Amino acid sequence: MMAMKRWPFAIVAGLLLAGCASVPSGPIVMALPGSAKSADDFRADDAACRQTAAVDAKAPKKWRYDMTYLQCMYAKGNQIPAPSGMFAPTTAPAPTTAPANQPAK
């Protein structure tokens, strides 16, 4: 019987905590202007992508906001820096057989 009286308190507490959450105010990631972008174009892209990220990040999850912002900036032709070593160059393995158009030695 006591448990029946506690569930409204739990719901009210959850709603109050959810009301304290806010959408992030801006990205913590960096985007750079594309090679053919002017400063004004970059600022316009930045403003549009911040708006898109704020709308998409319905829950106050910073990583979601940042990822939406980066995707938007990249789609608009801006540069997104990646940590060094994240995309290590790969080399193709050496062929083990002679190509079909050349005789084997």
BAVO-722983 format. One record per residue: residue number from 0; x, y, z of N, C-alpha, C in turn. Coordinates in pm, 1 decimal. Each point is the difference from the previous one (the first is absolute). Example, Ala and Ser with C-alpha at 12.3 -4.5 7.8 and 13.67 -1.06 7.14 Angstrom:
<atoms>
  pos      n.c1      n.c2      n.c3     ca.c1     ca.c2     ca.c3      c.c1      c.c2      c.c3
    0    1319.0    -569.0     780.0     -89.0     119.0       0.0      90.0     120.0       0.0
    1     -35.0     105.0     -72.0      82.0     119.0       6.0     -77.0     109.0      73.0
</atoms>
This chain:
<atoms>
  pos      n.c1      n.c2      n.c3     ca.c1     ca.c2     ca.c3      c.c1      c.c2      c.c3
    0      82.1    -119.8       0.0     -82.1     119.8       0.0      86.3     125.9       0.0
    1     114.9      -6.0      69.8      88.8     114.9       6.3      62.3      29.6    -136.7
    2      25.5    -105.7     -79.3      57.7      18.4    -133.0     -96.5      74.9     -91.7
    3    -127.9     -17.5      17.7    -100.5      68.3     -81.3       3.8     151.2      22.4
    4      40.0      43.7     117.5       3.3     142.7      30.5     128.8      65.0     -49.4
    5     102.9     -78.9     -31.1     129.6      55.6     -41.0       8.9      26.7    -150.2
    6     -74.7     -69.9     -81.1      16.3      16.2    -144.4     -34.5     140.0     -49.1
    7     -98.9      70.9      55.2     -21.2     138.4     -46.9     120.3      89.6      30.8
    8      64.3     -22.5     114.1     118.5      77.3      34.7     111.5     -25.6    -100.7
    9      17.1    -124.0     -40.3     104.3     -34.1     -97.1     -27.0      66.1    -134.8
   10    -124.8       3.4     -41.1     -35.1      63.6    -127.8      25.5     150.6       6.7
   11     -41.7      63.6     107.9      19.5     144.0      14.8     149.5      32.8       4.6
   12      77.2     -79.4      72.4     144.7      23.0       8.2      64.8     -14.8    -137.8
   13     -41.4     -98.8     -76.0      53.5     -19.1    -134.5     -32.2     116.3     -91.7
   14    -123.0      49.8       7.4     -38.5     114.2     -82.6      77.5     126.5      37.6
   15      22.0      19.5     128.8      76.2     117.2      43.8     144.1      -6.7     -48.2
   16      59.7    -117.9       5.5     137.4     -14.9     -48.0       7.6      18.4    -151.2
   17     -96.5     -47.6     -72.2      -1.2      16.4    -145.1     -16.6     146.8     -36.7
   18     -70.6      74.9      80.2     -18.9     142.1     -26.1     126.4      80.4      18.0
   19      96.1     -52.2      74.8     126.1      69.3      22.2      97.1     -18.7    -116.2
   20     -22.9     -98.5     -83.6      89.6     -27.7    -111.7     -16.6     107.2    -107.0
   21     109.9      31.5     -66.9      -6.7      99.9    -106.2      78.2     -47.7    -120.9
   22     -35.1      53.3    -115.7      71.2     -32.0    -123.2     134.7      71.3       5.2
   23     107.1     -63.8     -45.5     131.9      65.1       2.8      -2.2     134.2     -74.3
   24      79.1      94.1      49.0       0.3     134.5     -58.4      84.9       9.4    -125.4
   25      91.6     -91.0     -18.4      84.9       3.8    -118.4      86.9    -123.9      -6.0
   26      62.5     -23.1    -115.0      84.4    -118.2     -14.5     132.4      15.2      74.4
   27      55.9    -112.2      42.5     133.9       1.8      58.9     100.8     -58.6     -98.7
   28     -43.7     -22.2    -122.0      86.1     -51.7    -105.1      31.6     113.4     -97.0
   29     103.4     -20.1     -79.7      43.6     105.7     -90.3     -31.7     -36.7    -144.5
   30     -44.2      96.5     -73.7     -16.6     -13.6    -144.7      75.2     115.9     -63.8
   31      58.9     -24.7    -114.0      77.5     101.6     -70.6     -65.4      31.3    -133.8
   32      19.2     122.4     -49.5     -61.2      33.6    -128.7      56.2     -87.1    -112.1
   33     -83.9     -30.5     -96.1      45.4     -72.4    -117.3      94.9      86.6     -81.4
   34      71.3     -60.1     -93.6     102.2      73.2     -75.3     -58.8     112.9     -84.4
   35    -122.7     -13.2     -42.2     -61.2     103.0     -83.8    -103.9      82.7      75.6
   36       3.4      -2.4     132.0    -100.5      70.5      81.2      54.5     134.1      48.1
   37     -84.5     100.4      -6.2      35.3     128.8      59.0     -36.9      -4.4     148.2
   38      46.9      99.0      74.1     -31.6       5.9     143.4    -150.0      15.9      21.3
   39     -64.8      78.8     -85.9    -145.1      19.3      12.9     -75.7    -130.0     -28.5
   40      44.8     -74.1    -101.8     -63.1    -129.5     -30.5      15.2     -96.1     117.8
   41     120.6      -1.0      59.3      25.3     -88.7     113.3     -88.2      37.7     118.7
   42     -13.3     127.9      28.9     -85.5      43.8     111.0    -146.1     -37.6     -24.4
   43     -43.9      11.8    -124.8    -137.8     -38.3     -32.6     -19.1    -150.6      18.0
   44      97.4     -79.7     -44.4      -6.2    -145.0      19.2      -1.6     -34.8     148.6
   45      85.3      68.3      77.4       9.1     -25.2     143.6    -134.0      27.5      68.7
   46     -61.6     113.0     -33.5    -128.7      34.1      60.8    -107.5    -101.5     -37.6
   47      -3.6     -38.8    -127.7    -100.6     -97.2     -45.3      21.9    -135.4      66.1
   48     125.2     -41.4      13.9      28.1    -130.8      59.2     -24.4      -1.4     150.7
   49      24.4     111.6      67.0     -33.2       8.8     142.9    -151.5     -13.5      19.3
   50     -75.5      64.1     -87.6    -146.5      -9.1       7.7     -45.4    -143.4     -24.4
   51      55.5     -63.5    -103.2     -35.3    -138.7     -31.2      33.4     -91.6     116.3
   52     117.9      18.3      58.8      41.5     -85.2     111.7     -89.3      21.2     121.6
   53     -40.1     123.4      26.1     -86.3      27.9     115.0    -136.5     -65.6     -17.0
   54     -51.6       0.7    -122.0    -129.8     -62.5     -25.5      11.1    -151.5       9.8
   55     109.1     -55.3     -54.3      17.5    -145.1      -0.9      30.7     -55.7     138.4
   56      70.2      75.9      82.1      38.6     -47.5     133.2    -113.7      26.2      97.6
   57    -108.3     -73.2     -15.8    -115.5      19.0      87.9      34.1     -34.3     143.8
   58      80.3    -102.3      17.1      48.9     -33.2     133.4     129.8      78.1      20.8
   59      30.3      37.2     121.6     119.6      81.9      23.4     128.0     -83.0      -3.5
   60      24.6     -64.0    -110.2     120.5     -82.2     -13.6      99.8      75.7     -85.4
   61     108.4      38.1      61.7     100.5      82.8     -67.1      58.2     -70.4    -122.0
   62      25.8    -128.8       9.1      61.5     -70.8    -112.4     -92.5       0.5    -121.3
   63    -130.5     -10.2      23.0     -94.9       1.9    -112.3      -0.3     136.7     -67.3
   64       0.2     103.5      81.3       6.4     136.8     -52.8     127.0      17.7     -83.2
   65     113.9     -41.7      56.0     127.2      16.9     -69.2       6.0     -80.1    -129.9
   66     -49.3    -123.3       0.9       3.3     -82.4    -121.0     -91.3      57.3    -108.6
   67    -116.2      49.2      38.8     -90.4      61.5     -97.0      63.9     125.1     -59.3
   68      64.7      78.3      84.9      69.1     120.9     -45.8     110.6     -35.5     -99.4
   69      83.0     -98.1      34.0     110.0     -38.9     -88.9     -51.3     -53.7    -133.0
   70    -102.5     -82.4       4.2     -56.1     -54.7    -124.0     -54.4     112.2     -88.2
   71     -66.2      94.9      60.2     -55.9     112.3     -74.8     112.1      83.5     -62.4
   72     102.0      32.1      77.3     110.0      81.0     -51.3      72.9     -72.0    -113.4
   73      19.6    -130.4      14.0      66.2     -77.3    -104.8     -84.9      -3.5    -126.7
   74    -129.8     -17.0      16.1     -90.7      -4.0    -115.2      -2.3     133.1     -74.3
   75      28.1     109.3      69.7       2.1     131.4     -64.2     136.7      32.9     -59.7
   76      93.3     -95.9       2.6     129.8      19.2     -64.9     109.7      53.9      89.2
   77     -20.7       0.6     131.2     103.4      46.3      92.2      87.1    -117.1      42.1
   78     114.5      30.6      58.2      96.0    -102.6      39.2     -21.7     -39.7     145.9
   79      13.4    -128.2      25.5     -14.3     -53.4     134.6     132.8     -65.2      37.6
   80      73.7      55.1      96.5     127.1     -61.6      37.4     -22.4    -134.0      69.6
   81      87.5     -94.6     -29.3      -6.4    -132.1      63.6     128.3     -18.9      81.4
   82      -7.3     -67.5     114.1     120.2     -25.1      79.9     103.5     -75.8     -81.8
   83     127.2      32.4      20.7     105.4     -68.1     -76.0       1.3    -148.7      33.7
   84      21.0     -79.2    -100.4       2.2    -144.3      18.2    -136.3     -64.8      -8.8
   85    -105.7      81.4      -4.3    -134.0     -57.4      -5.9     -22.2     -70.7    -133.1
   86      52.2      59.8    -106.3     -11.9     -58.7    -132.2     140.4     -27.9     -51.4
   87      61.5    -104.4      52.0     135.7     -35.2     -39.5       1.2     -45.3    -145.2
   88     103.3      39.7     -76.0       5.9     -43.5    -139.0      15.5    -151.9      -8.0
   89     -63.6     -55.7     -96.9      10.3    -144.7     -18.9      71.5     -27.9    -130.4
   90      66.9    -111.0      -5.7      68.3     -40.2    -122.2     -60.5    -130.2     -48.1
   91      -6.0     -12.8    -130.9     -54.4    -122.5     -58.5     105.0    -109.9       9.4
   92     -41.7    -124.0      25.6      97.3    -109.2       6.1      60.2     -24.8    -138.5
   93     123.8     -44.1      -2.7      67.1     -30.0    -126.5     -69.0    -118.0     -67.4
   94     -16.4       7.2    -132.0     -65.4    -111.4     -69.4      85.9    -126.0       7.5
   95     -64.1    -111.7      16.3      73.1    -127.8      10.8       6.5     -72.7    -132.5
   96     -79.6      41.2     -97.9       4.2     -62.0    -132.1      21.6     106.5    -104.7
   97      50.4     -39.4    -114.0      23.0      93.6    -110.4    -134.9      42.4     -57.9
   98     -10.2     124.1     -44.3    -124.3      43.7     -64.3     -29.3     -84.6    -123.1
   99    -124.1      -7.4     -39.2     -42.7     -86.5    -109.2      60.4      41.2    -133.8
  100      30.3     129.7     -18.9      51.9      43.7    -128.7     151.9      -6.3     -10.9
  101      69.9     -43.5     104.4     146.1     -11.9      -4.5      39.4    -144.4      30.4
  102      98.9     -51.0     -71.1      43.9    -137.0      27.4      74.3      -7.9     133.2
  103     -10.9    -113.2      64.8      69.6     -22.4     127.6     148.6     -21.1     -28.2
  104      87.1      42.5      90.3     144.6     -16.8     -18.8      50.8    -120.4      73.1
</atoms>
